Amino acid sequence: MRLPGTRYQEPGWEQVRKLLGQCSLDAFARCDLAGLLAPAGGGDGLALYVDLLAASLHAAGRGARGRAAGNSYGDSVAELALLLAYELAARPADWEAFRTAIAGEHARAPAFWRHPGGEALLRKKVNDMFAVLRDKVDADNYQAACGRPCSPNRLYAYRMLDTAYGDIARLFAGWQMHRAQVGAILGRPLDAAQPIEVRQLGAIGACRPEWILRWSETLERFGGTPGPLHTRSKRFDSLKDNREKIGAMLAEIGEYEALSANRDRDWLQDADTSAAWIEDYWRVLDESGAGSTPGPDQILEALEDEDGGQAVAPEAAEAAAEAADAAGAADGADEPLAALRAHAVSLPPGFVLAAGAAQEPGSWSARMLAGASLAVRLAVYAKLLGPDDDSYPDAWRDPATNALPTMVQLAALDGVSLPTLRKRRDAAIASLQAHATQNGRSE
């Protein structure tokens, strides 16, 4: 669940809680716990605990749990745990409540933390302290962000509603297996057809208050325990039979969920280089031009033939260029008709530099083809492995097709005719095969 200003209400909290418990036990092991919890210690005990806990959290921050995402804002588990430890230093009342709880256990079983199971009890007390503290911190931050009053108990109610929505969504998704309970939540018996509400429930904002009330009512019948709105607890008294308030809270969660759907990530044009943005721009135009009426945004412009000035398709232009190249090659000419092809086929700016840098310098094929141009090397790979082999780096691929450039595109890169490129490609392949055969014989 995401709410304005909050940082600890998402699923990553479980890892934050576990890291705080783990590092607290480490901190307690490096000091005299009985002295640390003594009333006379007061603020000194809290300061020592926070210092030891912070040192342990810094060390754990290099581990897998510490580096894991703690929320969708980009905070790691270790960062959130460390911030909460420093919040504790500013809230001695929470430390005093923890110290009192430990002192009570200590009075019943002296030094209980040294007995079997004692560490688990100590860890539970730590978890309880930080669970209360995280709701206080998030409630304060929510008030600062929204300008509306919010208590830790109200945050707890938000969390309950979010959990209720998740369970209702699960039941709706498997409505055939939970037909009786889903019918009770909807307030009518179900027939063989899928209820329309199942398709309508796409987000928490679409969840209806009466479904929450009926869901809580059905839990004792279908799950064995009373629902949160049907217990004797006074925690949710303000929500019991209060559809308007439930609806407003659900709508608030859903509204902020929609507003923050981008999860605070940068847009592509802000995160990438200008060259990458231009490549994406050309790809989008190319894709839109392929399925729309020709217009000023079409990349593959119409070409004129030599005689009548009549527009011809790119495929026809390619065939004409190939025929002209074949005729020129017979006379020893190597005129590529590059101007014609430059209009018919184009690669993104910066393709040559990026594709050249993507070749593994130490690979066998790179060493064998070191004297060949980039276009010849890519033509060899396309011939031997196909145009879209999974091993190709992204920099080699034409963004418009996600495959290697065509032979016409590669010929345009080298400024040679298509037959010439084919001859060079075939010569390079023959050289590779001869070298491989020679090495096989020598072995």
Salt bridges, closest charged atoms under 4 A:
GLU10 OE2 - ARG2 NE 3.89
GLU14 OE1 - ARG17 NH2 2.70
ASP26 OD2 - ARG30 NH2 3.18
ASP75 OD2 - ARG7 NE 3.24
GLU87 OE1 - ARG91 NE 3.35
ASP94 OD1 - LYS136 NZ 2.84
GLU96 OE2 - ARG99 NH2 2.89
GLU105 OE2 - ARG108 NH2 2.80
GLU105 OE2 - LYS125 NZ 3.81
ASP128 OD2 - LYS124 NZ 3.01
ASP135 OD1 - ARG134 NE 3.42
ASP135 OD1 - ARG159 NH1 2.99
ASP140 OD2 - ARG91 NH2 2.88
ASP167 OD1 - ARG170 NH2 2.53
GLU197 OE2 - ARG188 NH1 2.87
ASP237 OD1 - LYS240 NZ 3.28
GLU252 OE2 - ARG148 NH2 2.78
ASP264 OD2 - ARG2 NH2 3.17
ASP280 OD1 - ARG283 NH2 2.59
GLU287 OE2 - ARG283 NH1 3.18
GLU301 OE1 - HIS343 ND1 3.83
GLU322 OE2 - ARG422 NH1 2.86
ASP325 OD2 - ARG341 NH2 2.60
ASP394 OD1 - ARG397 NE 3.89
ASP426 OD1 - ARG425 NE 3.14
